[in-house]
Amino acid sequence: MIAASLFGLGTGVGLWLLLTWAVPTRPALSERLTSVRTHPPTTPITVAAETAWVTTCGRVFVPGLRMLGLPRAKLEAELRITGRDVDTHLASKALLAVAGLLTPWLLQTLLALAGLALGVEVPLLAGIALAALGFLVPDLTVRAKATRMRREFRDTLSAFIDLVWITLAGGAGIEAALGDAAAIGAGPAFTKIRRALHTAQLTRTTPWTTLRQLGEELDLTELSELAASISLAGAEGARVRASLAAKAQALRTHQLTDAEAQAQSATERMALPVTLLFLGFLGFIAYPAVIQVLNGL
């Protein structure tokens, strides 16, 4: 009964996904009027890379997953900083879930051909567990990569602020200082900053506006705060060299604190295997004595 219910549920979800792909829902009139009256959305600065074969193979599942509200706003920021396309991410989640669901049945078929067939419950439960795992693995991978890239971006941002401060001390204007500092560095973070400044030139907006937009897209408060400080110098003529130097020092202090916390965490993780090794050594020494006592009873 449970197997039949689960099969029926899976069939219903598959038919619903096929239906949403074949006959997409039409937006309501109120949504159309709202989109016409509001301003067009701002073009994102970050560029997302798309994996062609993943998107092509899993395109049928993307509309259904989007109707479920996936991905969340927090995960979209993680995808933007890693440079991964949203449709590619959703397609990979669906493909891994389908692969995890079908793999136990493939093994069951091979065992049946060899005359070692198992019951229906084993591949069914294993398929559900593997499908759930495959659906969650892309999210966990993206979050781990985004955390590492945010840490690297903060390290790069402190160097970028130092370069801007040095260029301002040499007598350059705020826009020239931003452009010269961004042109010197290399790496993904400097590439994103250069793209933001280039977008400001193309759209005839101020560079601190695009830097603030980049900080909001990547969920980096430090970059948004830097844009707010620079806007004071560009719009009101404030002297921000001391402020930029203090901000760079604060970022370096934060980096040192994070490095110390990671080192302490690694030290604590190393203590567990050493403790287990010590307990095993004590058991190895005490084993003959315990055996002698037990034999003498």
C-alpha contacts under 8 A as a table, 3 or more apart, distances in Angstrom:
res1	aa1	res2	aa2	distance
1	M	4	A	5.17
1	M	5	S	6.19
2	I	5	S	5.09
2	I	6	L	6.18
3	A	6	L	5.18
3	A	7	F	6.10
3	A	120	V	7.73
3	A	121	E	7.10
3	A	124	L	7.43
4	A	7	F	5.07
4	A	8	G	6.10
5	S	8	G	5.08
5	S	9	L	6.13
6	L	9	L	4.99
6	L	10	G	6.14
7	F	10	G	5.18
7	F	11	T	6.12
8	G	11	T	5.08
8	G	12	G	6.10
9	L	12	G	5.13
9	L	13	V	6.24
10	G	13	V	5.19
10	G	14	G	6.16
11	T	14	G	5.13
11	T	15	L	6.15
12	G	15	L	5.17
12	G	16	W	6.10
13	V	16	W	5.04
13	V	17	L	6.21
14	G	17	L	5.15
14	G	18	L	6.26
15	L	18	L	5.07
15	L	19	L	6.07
16	W	19	L	5.00
16	W	20	T	6.18
16	W	64	G	7.89
17	L	20	T	5.20
17	L	21	W	6.24
17	L	60	V	7.24
17	L	61	F	6.16
17	L	63	P	7.67
17	L	64	G	5.40
18	L	21	W	5.13
18	L	22	A	6.08
18	L	60	V	6.82
18	L	61	F	7.76
19	L	22	A	5.11
19	L	23	V	5.72
19	L	24	P	7.70
20	T	23	V	5.34
20	T	24	P	5.14
20	T	25	T	7.23
20	T	63	P	6.53
20	T	64	G	6.11
21	W	24	P	5.88
21	W	60	V	5.80
21	W	61	F	7.43
21	W	63	P	6.15
21	W	64	G	7.28
24	P	63	P	7.94
27	P	31	E	6.36
27	P	32	R	6.90
28	A	31	E	5.36
28	A	32	R	6.52
29	L	32	R	5.05
29	L	33	L	6.22
30	S	33	L	5.16
30	S	34	T	6.09
31	E	34	T	5.05
31	E	35	S	6.18
32	R	35	S	5.23
32	R	36	V	6.33
33	L	36	V	5.09
33	L	37	R	6.17
34	T	37	R	5.23
34	T	38	T	6.05
35	S	38	T	5.44
35	S	39	H	7.73
35	S	40	P	7.85
36	V	39	H	7.66
44	P	47	V	7.63
44	P	217	E	7.65
45	I	192	K	7.86
45	I	195	R	6.97
45	I	196	A	6.16
45	I	199	T	7.37
45	I	210	T	7.93
45	I	213	Q	7.79
45	I	214	L	6.43
46	T	80	R	6.42
46	T	81	I	7.64
46	T	83	G	7.31
46	T	192	K	6.83
46	T	195	R	7.97
46	T	214	L	7.44
46	T	217	E	7.75
47	V	80	R	7.49
47	V	83	G	6.21
48	A	80	R	6.58
48	A	83	G	4.44
48	A	84	R	4.94
48	A	85	D	4.78
49	A	83	G	5.74
49	A	84	R	5.21
49	A	85	D	5.47
50	E	55	T	7.45
50	E	84	R	6.64
50	E	85	D	5.25
50	E	87	D	7.92
50	E	88	T	5.96
51	T	54	V	5.60
51	T	55	T	6.21
51	T	88	T	6.18
52	A	55	T	5.35
52	A	56	T	6.05
53	W	56	T	5.04
53	W	57	C	6.00
54	V	57	C	5.32
54	V	58	G	5.99
54	V	88	T	6.19
54	V	91	A	6.23
54	V	92	S	6.20
55	T	58	G	5.29
55	T	59	R	5.38
55	T	87	D	6.47
55	T	88	T	5.00
55	T	91	A	5.65
55	T	92	S	7.62
56	T	59	R	5.35
57	C	60	V	7.56
57	C	91	A	7.49
57	C	95	L	7.81
58	G	61	F	5.68
58	G	62	V	6.89
58	G	90	L	7.92
58	G	91	A	4.37
58	G	92	S	6.87
58	G	94	A	6.58
58	G	95	L	6.10
59	R	62	V	5.32
59	R	63	P	7.82
59	R	87	D	7.65
59	R	91	A	6.12
60	V	63	P	7.01
61	F	64	G	5.62
61	F	65	L	6.36
61	F	90	L	7.77
61	F	91	A	6.55
61	F	94	A	6.44
62	V	65	L	5.20
62	V	66	R	6.12
62	V	87	D	6.47
62	V	90	L	6.00
62	V	91	A	6.06
63	P	66	R	5.08
63	P	67	M	6.19
64	G	67	M	5.08
64	G	68	L	6.55
65	L	68	L	5.10
65	L	69	G	6.81
65	L	70	L	5.72
65	L	90	L	7.10
66	R	69	G	5.14
66	R	70	L	5.03
66	R	71	P	7.19
67	M	70	L	7.29
69	G	72	R	6.70
70	L	90	L	7.86
71	P	75	L	6.02
71	P	76	E	6.30
71	P	86	V	7.66
71	P	90	L	7.69
72	R	75	L	5.25
72	R	76	E	6.25
73	A	76	E	5.07
73	A	77	A	6.55
74	K	77	A	5.33
74	K	78	E	6.55
75	L	78	E	4.88
75	L	79	L	6.19
75	L	139	D	7.71
75	L	143	R	7.62
76	E	79	L	4.99
76	E	80	R	6.19
76	E	86	V	7.30
77	A	80	R	5.09
77	A	81	I	6.37
77	A	217	E	6.07
77	A	218	L	5.39
77	A	219	D	6.27
78	E	81	I	5.43
78	E	82	T	6.35
78	E	142	V	6.58
78	E	143	R	6.24
78	E	146	A	5.40
78	E	218	L	7.18
79	L	82	T	5.18
79	L	83	G	5.97
79	L	84	R	5.14
79	L	85	D	6.86
79	L	86	V	6.97
79	L	142	V	6.71
79	L	146	A	7.52
80	R	83	G	5.02
80	R	84	R	6.30
80	R	85	D	7.66
80	R	217	E	7.06
80	R	218	L	6.32
81	I	84	R	7.94
81	I	146	A	6.25
81	I	149	M	7.23
81	I	150	R	7.62
81	I	217	E	7.99
81	I	218	L	5.43
82	T	142	V	7.26
82	T	145	K	6.87
82	T	146	A	5.79
82	T	149	M	7.20
84	R	88	T	7.23
84	R	89	H	6.99
85	D	88	T	5.21
85	D	89	H	6.21
86	V	89	H	5.07
86	V	90	L	6.25
87	D	90	L	5.16
87	D	91	A	5.98
88	T	91	A	5.06
88	T	92	S	6.05
89	H	92	S	5.17
89	H	93	K	6.29
89	H	138	P	7.17
90	L	93	K	5.11
90	L	94	A	6.31
91	A	94	A	5.14
91	A	95	L	6.08
92	S	95	L	5.07
92	S	96	L	6.01
92	S	138	P	7.29
93	K	96	L	5.35
93	K	97	A	6.16
93	K	134	G	6.56
93	K	135	F	4.75
93	K	136	L	7.21
93	K	137	V	7.75
93	K	138	P	6.19
94	A	97	A	5.09
94	A	98	V	6.16
94	A	135	F	6.47
95	L	98	V	5.11
95	L	99	A	6.01
96	L	99	A	4.97
96	L	100	G	6.00
96	L	131	A	6.95
96	L	134	G	4.73
96	L	135	F	6.21
97	A	100	G	5.12
97	A	101	L	6.14
97	A	130	L	7.08
97	A	131	A	4.00
97	A	132	A	6.40
97	A	133	L	7.35
97	A	134	G	4.71
97	A	135	F	5.03
98	V	101	L	5.01
98	V	102	L	6.19
98	V	131	A	6.30
99	A	102	L	5.27
99	A	103	T	5.92
99	A	131	A	7.16
99	A	134	G	7.88
100	G	103	T	5.43
100	G	104	P	7.49
100	G	127	G	5.77
100	G	128	I	7.60
100	G	129	A	7.86
100	G	130	L	4.52
100	G	131	A	4.45
100	G	132	A	7.96
100	G	133	L	7.80
100	G	134	G	6.21
101	L	104	P	6.84
101	L	105	W	7.73
101	L	126	A	7.74
101	L	127	G	4.04
101	L	128	I	5.91
101	L	129	A	7.97
101	L	130	L	6.17
101	L	131	A	4.95
102	L	105	W	5.32
102	L	106	L	6.30
102	L	127	G	6.45
103	T	106	L	5.08
103	T	107	L	6.35
103	T	127	G	6.93
104	P	107	L	5.06
104	P	108	Q	6.02
104	P	123	P	4.88
104	P	124	L	7.53
104	P	126	A	6.43
104	P	127	G	5.69
105	W	108	Q	4.77
105	W	109	T	6.15
105	W	123	P	5.77
105	W	124	L	7.78
105	W	127	G	7.60
106	L	109	T	5.09
106	L	110	L	6.38
107	L	110	L	5.06
107	L	111	L	6.15
108	Q	111	L	5.09
108	Q	112	A	6.05
108	Q	117	A	6.28
108	Q	118	L	6.84
108	Q	123	P	6.87
109	T	112	A	4.97
109	T	113	L	6.25
109	T	117	A	7.57
110	L	113	L	5.16
110	L	114	A	6.40
111	L	114	A	4.95
111	L	115	G	6.14
111	L	116	L	4.92
111	L	117	A	5.15
111	L	118	L	7.71
112	A	115	G	4.90
112	A	116	L	5.39
112	A	117	A	4.25
112	A	118	L	7.74
113	L	116	L	7.54
113	L	117	A	7.83
114	A	117	A	7.74
118	L	122	V	7.05
119	G	122	V	6.04
119	G	123	P	7.67
120	V	123	P	6.03
120	V	124	L	6.21
121	E	124	L	5.05
121	E	125	L	6.01
122	V	125	L	5.49
122	V	126	A	6.02
123	P	126	A	4.97
123	P	127	G	5.69
124	L	127	G	5.15
124	L	128	I	6.31
125	L	128	I	5.18
125	L	129	A	6.22
126	A	129	A	5.14
126	A	130	L	6.05
127	G	130	L	5.12
127	G	131	A	5.90
128	I	131	A	5.07
128	I	132	A	6.21
129	A	132	A	5.27
129	A	133	L	6.20
130	L	133	L	4.96
130	L	134	G	5.96
131	A	134	G	5.06
131	A	135	F	6.09
132	A	135	F	5.09
132	A	136	L	6.36
133	L	136	L	5.26
133	L	137	V	6.01
134	G	137	V	5.33
134	G	138	P	7.44
135	F	138	P	6.86
135	F	139	D	7.94
136	L	139	D	5.48
136	L	140	L	6.46
137	V	140	L	5.19
137	V	141	T	6.12
138	P	141	T	5.06
138	P	142	V	6.09
139	D	142	V	5.21
139	D	143	R	6.15
140	L	143	R	5.18
140	L	144	A	6.21
141	T	144	A	5.29
141	T	145	K	6.20
142	V	145	K	5.14
142	V	146	A	5.93
143	R	146	A	5.04
143	R	147	T	6.15
144	A	147	T	5.26
144	A	148	R	6.46
145	K	148	R	5.19
145	K	149	M	6.15
146	A	149	M	5.02
146	A	150	R	5.99
147	T	150	R	5.22
147	T	151	R	6.33
148	R	151	R	5.22
148	R	152	E	6.33
149	M	152	E	4.94
149	M	153	F	5.97
150	R	153	F	4.90
150	R	154	R	6.19
150	R	220	L	7.61
151	R	154	R	5.23
151	R	155	D	6.42
152	E	155	D	5.07
152	E	156	T	6.25
152	E	189	A	7.83
153	F	156	T	5.01
153	F	157	L	5.96
153	F	189	A	5.45
154	R	157	L	4.89
154	R	158	S	6.42
154	R	222	E	7.61
154	R	251	L	7.26
155	D	158	S	5.53
155	D	159	A	6.86
155	D	251	L	7.63
155	D	252	R	7.57
155	D	255	Q	7.15
156	T	159	A	5.23
156	T	160	F	6.18
156	T	189	A	6.55
156	T	190	F	7.43
157	L	160	F	4.86
157	L	161	I	6.12
157	L	189	A	7.82
157	L	223	L	7.63
158	S	161	I	5.17
158	S	162	D	6.33
158	S	247	K	7.88
158	S	248	A	4.90
158	S	249	Q	7.75
158	S	251	L	5.98
158	S	252	R	6.75
159	A	162	D	5.09
159	A	163	L	6.31
159	A	248	A	7.52
160	F	163	L	5.12
160	F	164	V	6.24
160	F	181	A	6.19
160	F	182	A	6.95
160	F	185	G	7.75
161	I	164	V	5.04
161	I	165	W	6.08
161	I	244	L	6.33
161	I	245	A	7.41
161	I	247	K	7.85
161	I	248	A	5.97
162	D	165	W	5.08
162	D	166	I	6.17
162	D	244	L	7.53
162	D	245	A	6.76
162	D	248	A	6.44
163	L	166	I	5.15
163	L	167	T	6.13
163	L	177	A	7.97
163	L	181	A	5.26
164	V	167	T	5.13
164	V	168	L	6.10
164	V	177	A	5.31
164	V	178	L	5.89
164	V	180	D	7.86
164	V	181	A	5.57
165	W	168	L	5.11
165	W	169	A	6.18
165	W	177	A	7.92
165	W	241	R	5.63
165	W	244	L	6.32
165	W	245	A	6.66
166	I	169	A	5.03
166	I	170	G	6.39
167	T	170	G	5.05
167	T	171	G	6.85
167	T	172	A	5.95
167	T	177	A	5.33
167	T	180	D	7.76
167	T	181	A	7.50
168	L	171	G	5.33
168	L	172	A	5.07
168	L	173	G	6.50
168	L	174	I	6.83
168	L	177	A	6.04
168	L	241	R	7.02
169	A	172	A	7.35
169	A	241	R	7.41
172	A	176	A	6.14
172	A	177	A	5.86
173	G	176	A	5.27
173	G	177	A	5.92
174	I	177	A	5.07
174	I	178	L	6.24
174	I	230	I	7.59
174	I	233	A	7.20
174	I	234	G	6.50
175	E	178	L	5.17
175	E	179	G	6.26
175	E	207	P	7.06
175	E	234	G	7.99
176	A	179	G	5.13
176	A	180	D	6.03
177	A	180	D	5.25
177	A	181	A	5.99
178	L	181	A	5.27
178	L	182	A	6.12
179	G	182	A	5.24
179	G	183	A	6.13
179	G	194	R	7.53
179	G	197	L	7.13
180	D	183	A	5.15
180	D	184	I	6.48
181	A	184	I	5.48
181	A	185	G	7.05
182	A	185	G	5.85
182	A	190	F	6.00
182	A	193	I	6.57
182	A	194	R	5.74
183	A	186	A	7.98
183	A	190	F	7.91
183	A	194	R	7.11
185	G	190	F	5.85
186	A	189	A	7.74
186	A	190	F	5.62
186	A	191	T	6.93
187	G	190	F	5.54
187	G	191	T	6.18
188	P	191	T	4.99
188	P	192	K	6.32
189	A	192	K	5.24
189	A	193	I	6.35
190	F	193	I	4.98
190	F	194	R	6.03
191	T	194	R	5.13
191	T	195	R	6.15
192	K	195	R	5.02
192	K	196	A	6.23
193	I	196	A	5.06
193	I	197	L	6.32
193	I	211	L	7.23
193	I	214	L	8.00
194	R	197	L	5.13
194	R	198	H	6.03
195	R	198	H	4.98
195	R	199	T	6.03
196	A	199	T	5.04
196	A	200	A	6.34
196	A	207	P	7.34
196	A	210	T	5.47
196	A	211	L	6.07
196	A	214	L	6.86
197	L	200	A	5.02
197	L	201	Q	6.51
197	L	207	P	5.48
197	L	210	T	6.80
197	L	211	L	7.39
198	H	201	Q	5.12
198	H	202	L	6.34
199	T	202	L	5.09
199	T	203	T	6.02
199	T	210	T	7.16
200	A	203	T	5.31
200	A	204	R	5.67
200	A	205	T	4.90
200	A	206	T	5.86
200	A	207	P	5.29
200	A	209	T	7.75
200	A	210	T	6.05
201	Q	204	R	5.13
201	Q	205	T	6.63
201	Q	206	T	7.89
201	Q	207	P	7.77
202	L	205	T	7.94
205	T	209	T	6.96
205	T	210	T	7.67
206	T	209	T	5.43
206	T	210	T	7.02
207	P	210	T	5.35
207	P	211	L	6.17
208	W	211	L	4.89
208	W	212	R	6.00
208	W	227	A	4.72
208	W	228	A	7.12
208	W	230	I	6.40
208	W	231	S	5.82
209	T	212	R	5.15
209	T	213	Q	6.25
209	T	227	A	7.02
210	T	213	Q	4.85
210	T	214	L	6.05
211	L	214	L	4.97
211	L	215	G	6.19
211	L	223	L	6.88
211	L	224	S	6.87
211	L	227	A	5.78
212	R	215	G	5.03
212	R	216	E	6.28
212	R	223	L	6.64
212	R	224	S	4.62
212	R	225	E	7.84
212	R	227	A	5.36
212	R	228	A	7.43
213	Q	216	E	5.11
213	Q	217	E	6.17
213	Q	224	S	7.66
214	L	217	E	5.08
214	L	218	L	6.15
214	L	223	L	7.71
214	L	224	S	7.86
215	G	218	L	5.26
215	G	219	D	5.67
215	G	220	L	4.79
215	G	221	T	6.31
215	G	222	E	7.54
215	G	223	L	5.02
215	G	224	S	5.00
216	E	219	D	4.93
216	E	220	L	6.42
216	E	221	T	7.44
216	E	224	S	6.89
217	E	220	L	7.88
220	L	223	L	5.60
220	L	224	S	6.68
221	T	224	S	5.05
221	T	225	E	6.09
222	E	225	E	5.11
222	E	226	L	6.16
223	L	226	L	4.97
223	L	227	A	6.23
224	S	227	A	5.08
224	S	228	A	6.28
225	E	228	A	5.03
225	E	229	S	6.27
226	L	229	S	5.14
226	L	230	I	6.18
226	L	244	L	7.86
227	A	230	I	5.12
227	A	231	S	6.03
228	A	231	S	5.15
228	A	232	L	6.76
229	S	232	L	5.51
229	S	233	A	7.13
229	S	240	V	7.02
229	S	243	S	7.60
229	S	244	L	7.81
230	I	233	A	5.26
230	I	234	G	6.31
230	I	240	V	7.07
231	S	234	G	4.95
231	S	235	A	5.66
231	S	236	E	7.70
232	L	235	A	5.43
232	L	236	E	5.27
232	L	237	G	6.46
232	L	238	A	5.58
232	L	240	V	7.71
233	A	236	E	5.66
233	A	237	G	4.44
233	A	238	A	4.32
233	A	239	R	5.99
233	A	240	V	6.20
234	G	237	G	5.71
234	G	238	A	7.57
239	R	242	A	7.60
240	V	243	S	4.96
240	V	244	L	6.03
241	R	244	L	5.15
241	R	245	A	6.19
242	A	245	A	5.10
242	A	246	A	6.18
243	S	246	A	5.14
243	S	247	K	6.14
244	L	247	K	4.99
244	L	248	A	6.14
245	A	248	A	5.18
245	A	249	Q	6.24
246	A	249	Q	5.08
246	A	250	A	6.13
247	K	250	A	5.01
247	K	251	L	6.22
248	A	251	L	5.12
248	A	252	R	6.29
249	Q	252	R	5.12
249	Q	253	T	6.19
250	A	253	T	5.06
250	A	254	H	6.18
251	L	254	H	5.00
251	L	255	Q	6.18
252	R	255	Q	4.95
252	R	256	L	6.24
253	T	256	L	5.13
253	T	257	T	6.22
254	H	257	T	5.05
254	H	258	D	6.20
255	Q	258	D	5.11
255	Q	259	A	6.12
256	L	259	A	5.01
256	L	260	E	6.16
257	T	260	E	5.18
257	T	261	A	6.19
258	D	261	A	5.04
258	D	262	Q	6.14
259	A	262	Q	5.14
259	A	263	A	6.15
260	E	263	A	5.03
260	E	264	Q	6.15
261	A	264	Q	5.15
261	A	265	S	6.13
262	Q	265	S	5.00
262	Q	266	A	6.12
263	A	266	A	5.09
263	A	267	T	6.16
264	Q	267	T	4.98
264	Q	268	E	6.22
265	S	268	E	5.13
265	S	269	R	6.25
266	A	269	R	5.06
266	A	270	M	6.22
267	T	270	M	5.09
267	T	271	A	6.42
268	E	271	A	5.16
268	E	272	L	7.13
269	R	272	L	5.78
269	R	273	P	7.77
270	M	273	P	6.02
270	M	274	V	6.71
271	A	274	V	5.24
271	A	275	T	6.10
272	L	275	T	5.12
272	L	276	L	6.26
273	P	276	L	5.01
273	P	277	L	6.03
274	V	277	L	5.04
274	V	278	F	6.15
275	T	278	F	5.06
275	T	279	L	6.21
276	L	279	L	5.09
276	L	280	G	6.12
277	L	280	G	5.07
277	L	281	F	6.15
278	F	281	F	5.03
278	F	282	L	6.24
279	L	282	L	5.08
279	L	283	G	6.19
280	G	283	G	5.02
280	G	284	F	6.13
281	F	284	F	5.00
281	F	285	I	6.30
282	L	285	I	5.15
282	L	286	A	6.06
283	G	286	A	5.09
283	G	287	Y	5.77
284	F	287	Y	5.42
284	F	288	P	7.93
285	I	288	P	6.94
285	I	289	A	7.94
286	A	289	A	5.43
286	A	290	V	6.19
287	Y	290	V	5.20
287	Y	291	I	6.18
288	P	291	I	5.13
288	P	292	Q	6.19
289	A	292	Q	5.13
289	A	293	V	6.27
290	V	293	V	5.15
290	V	294	L	6.16
291	I	294	L	5.11
291	I	295	N	6.08
292	Q	295	N	5.16
292	Q	296	G	6.17
293	V	296	G	5.19
293	V	297	L	6.60
294	L	297	L	5.44
